[in-house]
Amino acid sequence: VRSTLTGVDDDDLAELDERLSDLGSPVAVVSGEASAGVALQFVSQLGQLRPNVSLIGGSDVSVGQSLAVLDAHATLVFIDLRRYERWVLDAHRVVSDRSMWSAGITDSMLSPVASNADVAFVVGAVSTGPFDSYVGVLALLNLVTTDVAAHLTESAAERLAAIEAAWTRHRSLTSGD
C-alpha cells in the first residue's frame, strides 16, 4: 500500500479524477480475471457516485460489442498485472486505435497496460504467498473514489441519498439481528 500510494504522480491522479468526475462522459473499466474483484468493487462504488459506469468483460463478442458502441469521449480504466490477459491488451489496443483516453493500473511502467495508457499507475503487488497481492490496487482505487466523491460533492450526495433511501424502503440491508 505504501509503495503504491507514494508512487502516485499527482498530475496523473488529478487528470484521472477530473475525467472520472465529468458526468457527461461514460466510464468503462476493463480488468483481468485476477483483479476482477477489486475492479467490480471500484465500478460499484463509482457507480454510486456518478452515472454511466460499466465493467467490460466476457467473451470476445461481448467485449468487441461493448467497445464498438462505447462513446468516443469515454474514460477507460484498465487493470491488469504481470502475466497479462491477451483479451485485456487487445481491448486496450482497440481503445488506443480509436484515440480514446485511458488510464492503466499495473505492476510496471514497462507493462503493455502502461504503454498504451494516457496515464499509468504502478501498484505494489509483491506477496509472501504464491499469488500477486491486489491490496495496492484496492488502495489506489479507494483513493480515486474518494477524490471523485470530493469533486462531485453535491451530485454524489444526492445520488447516495437516493440509493440509501431505496435500500431503506426495500429493507435491502440488515445488521444481522
Secondary structure, 3 states (H helix, E strand, C coil): CHHHHHCCCHHHHHHHHHHHCCCCCCEEEEECCCCHHHHHHHHHHHHHHCCCEEEECCCHHHHHHHHHCCCCCCEEEEECCCCCCHHHHHHHHHHHHCCCEEEEEECCCCCHHHHCCCEEEECCCCCCCCCCCCHHHHHHHHHHHHHHHHHCHHHHHHHHHHHHHHHHHCCCCCCCC
